[in-house]
Amino acid sequence: MPTYDYHCAKNSKTVTVQHGMKDAISNWGDLCQRAEVDPGDTPKDTPVKRLISGGIALPIPGAIPQLPMAGCCGNPVGCGHHH
């Protein structure tokens, strides 16, 4: 599942959470609940903004790791059709 960074301008904190690509978090309370962190004194309805980042996909426990594709078209030695 991909990870996303959200920033709260009111408290200047950035929190990283995992969620599906179609999910979105819009406020501090939802962000803290999803990340399992204490919201502190910041009001739960305070808006948060998702930061643009490369993100990472964390491995699923028990899943077989996939090797990255290499070479042209995934063939380690190339396919010969591209330069």
Backbone as numpy.savetxt, mean C-alpha at the origin, in Angstrom:
# Nx Ny Nz CAx CAy CAz Cx Cy Cz
-1.30 -8.42 -0.46 -2.15 -7.25 -0.46 -1.25 -6.01 -0.46
-1.56 -5.02 -1.26 -0.70 -3.83 -1.34 -0.77 -2.98 -0.07
0.28 -2.22 0.15 0.32 -1.29 1.27 0.21 0.13 0.74
-0.37 0.99 1.55 -0.56 2.39 1.18 -0.18 3.27 2.35
0.36 4.44 2.03 0.69 5.45 3.04 -0.38 6.53 3.00
-0.90 6.87 4.18 -1.88 7.96 4.31 -1.30 9.01 5.23
-1.56 10.27 4.91 -1.04 11.38 5.71 -2.18 12.21 6.27
-2.03 12.60 7.53 -2.98 13.48 8.18 -2.30 14.84 8.35
-2.83 15.87 7.69 -2.24 17.20 7.77 -2.42 17.81 9.16
-3.50 17.45 9.85 -3.79 18.04 11.16 -2.75 17.66 12.21
-2.29 16.40 12.20 -1.31 15.97 13.20 0.06 15.66 12.60
0.21 15.85 11.30 1.48 15.63 10.57 1.98 14.20 10.65
1.07 13.24 10.82 1.47 11.83 10.90 1.16 11.12 9.60
2.03 10.17 9.26 1.83 9.30 8.12 1.75 7.87 8.63
0.73 7.15 8.18 0.49 5.78 8.63 0.42 4.87 7.41
1.04 3.71 7.51 1.03 2.72 6.43 0.05 1.61 6.78
-0.81 1.27 5.83 -1.80 0.20 6.03 -1.87 -0.68 4.79
-2.40 -1.86 4.98 -2.67 -2.77 3.87 -4.16 -2.77 3.59
-4.52 -2.75 2.31 -5.91 -2.95 1.92 -5.98 -3.21 0.43
-7.12 -3.67 0.00 -7.33 -3.96 -1.41 -7.22 -2.71 -2.26
-6.94 -2.90 -3.54 -6.75 -1.78 -4.45 -8.01 -0.93 -4.62
-9.18 -1.54 -4.48 -10.43 -0.80 -4.65 -10.88 -0.11 -3.37
-10.27 -0.44 -2.24 -10.63 0.18 -0.97 -9.99 1.56 -0.86
-10.60 2.41 -0.04 -10.05 3.74 0.20 -10.35 4.11 1.65
-9.48 4.89 2.24 -9.66 5.38 3.60 -9.70 6.89 3.51
-10.69 7.51 4.15 -10.84 8.95 4.01 -10.67 9.73 5.31
-10.68 9.06 6.47 -10.55 9.82 7.71 -9.63 9.13 8.71
-9.19 9.90 9.67 -8.21 9.46 10.66 -8.72 8.27 11.48
-9.99 8.27 11.86 -10.53 7.18 12.65 -10.49 5.86 11.90
-10.90 5.86 10.64 -10.87 4.64 9.83 -9.43 4.17 9.61
-8.52 5.13 9.38 -7.12 4.80 9.17 -6.53 4.13 10.41
-6.76 4.73 11.57 -6.21 4.17 12.81 -6.80 2.80 13.12
-8.10 2.64 12.84 -8.74 1.34 13.08 -8.12 0.28 12.17
-7.94 0.61 10.90 -7.38 -0.35 9.94 -5.93 -0.69 10.29
-5.16 0.32 10.75 -3.75 0.11 11.07 -3.55 -0.39 12.50
-4.65 -0.45 13.26 -4.59 -0.89 14.65 -3.64 -0.02 15.47
-3.80 1.31 15.32 -3.03 2.27 16.10 -3.98 3.18 16.87
-3.50 3.73 17.96 -4.28 4.64 18.78 -4.45 5.98 18.06
-5.67 6.47 17.90 -5.87 7.74 17.21 -5.40 8.95 18.01
-5.13 8.77 19.29 -4.67 9.89 20.10 -5.73 10.97 20.20
-5.31 12.23 20.22 -6.21 13.36 20.39 -6.80 13.87 19.07
-6.35 13.33 17.94 -6.85 13.80 16.65 -8.28 13.31 16.45
-9.22 14.21 16.13 -10.61 13.80 15.89 -10.69 12.73 14.81
-11.54 11.73 15.04 -11.64 10.61 14.12 -12.15 11.00 12.74
-12.88 12.10 12.63 -13.40 12.50 11.33 -12.45 13.40 10.54
-11.23 13.59 11.07 -10.23 14.40 10.37 -9.85 13.72 9.05
-9.89 14.45 7.93 -9.56 13.84 6.65 -8.08 13.43 6.55
-7.85 12.35 5.82 -6.49 11.90 5.50 -6.39 11.78 3.99
-5.16 11.84 3.51 -4.92 11.77 2.07 -3.93 10.65 1.78
-4.28 9.82 0.79 -3.36 8.76 0.39 -2.20 9.38 -0.38
-0.98 8.99 -0.01 0.21 9.50 -0.67 0.52 8.65 -1.90
1.09 9.29 -2.89 1.53 8.58 -4.08 2.86 7.91 -3.76
2.89 6.61 -3.93 4.13 5.87 -3.67 4.12 4.61 -4.51
5.27 3.99 -4.57 5.38 2.74 -5.31 4.61 1.62 -4.64
4.52 1.69 -3.31 3.83 0.64 -2.58 4.54 -0.69 -2.70
4.20 -1.60 -1.85 4.74 -2.94 -1.92 3.62 -3.93 -1.66
3.75 -5.08 -2.20 2.81 -6.15 -1.93 3.49 -7.10 -0.96
2.89 -7.27 0.19 3.46 -8.16 1.18 3.03 -9.58 0.87
3.90 -10.55 1.14 3.56 -11.94 0.81 2.40 -12.45 1.65
1.61 -13.31 1.05 0.52 -13.96 1.76 1.11 -15.16 2.49
0.85 -15.29 3.80 1.41 -16.43 4.54 1.06 -17.75 3.87
2.04 -18.60 3.68 1.85 -19.91 3.07 1.87 -19.91 1.56
1.92 -18.73 0.93 1.93 -18.67 -0.53 3.32 -18.98 -1.06
3.37 -19.51 -2.25 4.65 -19.80 -2.91 5.15 -18.51 -3.53
6.35 -18.06 -3.18 6.85 -16.80 -3.74 7.03 -16.89 -5.25
6.73 -15.82 -5.93 6.89 -15.74 -7.37 8.17 -15.00 -7.70
8.92 -15.51 -8.65 10.13 -14.84 -9.09 9.75 -13.75 -10.07
10.44 -12.62 -10.05 10.12 -11.56 -11.01 10.42 -12.02 -12.43
9.65 -11.48 -13.37 9.89 -11.81 -14.77 11.19 -11.15 -15.20
11.94 -11.85 -16.01 13.23 -11.32 -16.46 13.30 -11.39 -17.97
14.06 -10.52 -18.56 14.25 -10.55 -20.00 13.01 -10.09 -20.75
13.08 -10.15 -22.01 12.00 -9.71 -22.87 10.82 -10.68 -22.76
9.62 -10.17 -22.59 8.40 -10.98 -22.55 8.44 -12.05 -21.46
9.28 -11.88 -20.45 9.37 -12.84 -19.37 10.34 -13.97 -19.62
10.88 -14.07 -20.80 11.84 -15.11 -21.14 13.23 -14.62 -20.72
13.93 -15.37 -19.85 15.24 -14.91 -19.35 16.24 -14.58 -20.45
16.13 -15.20 -21.61 17.07 -14.92 -22.70 16.47 -14.01 -23.76
15.24 -13.54 -23.54 14.58 -12.66 -24.50 13.80 -13.45 -25.53
12.90 -12.76 -26.21 12.07 -13.45 -27.21 12.58 -13.20 -28.63
13.45 -12.21 -28.79 14.00 -11.93 -30.10 13.16 -10.98 -30.95
12.00 -10.55 -30.43 11.14 -9.67 -31.20 11.30 -8.21 -30.83
11.95 -7.92 -29.73 12.09 -6.53 -29.26 13.57 -6.19 -29.09
13.90 -4.93 -29.24 15.30 -4.51 -29.08 15.38 -3.45 -28.04
